[in-house]
Amino acid sequence: MVTPQEIGQAVRHARKALGLRQDELAAAAGVGLRFLVELERGKTTVQLDRVLAVLGALGLRLELVRRNGTADGRAGDAPGAGSPSGEPVP
């Protein structure tokens, strides 16, 4: 399970790697500076749409991975569905 702290660390790392300031990323993602600061600090939030906007502005995506190691972004699949090789499912 990914924690809010891990997402925040990933966002901060990607932002710095791109040479962006927090205010620049917030503007690019269409979110407020305060939201971005709290996201990077790992504050728990239920505003998933905003988190996804920030990830998108950084060129990142959230990938759902089954505990058995297969990626699967599709809802409603039967348990064990996905690529037999463990590769991400498009």
Secondary structure as UniProt FT lines:
FT   HELIX           4..17
FT   TURN            18..19
FT   HELIX           22..29
FT   HELIX           33..40
FT   TURN            41..42
FT   HELIX           48..57
FT   TURN            58..59
FT   TURN            67..68
FT   TURN            75..76
FT   TURN            79..80
FT   TURN            84..85
//
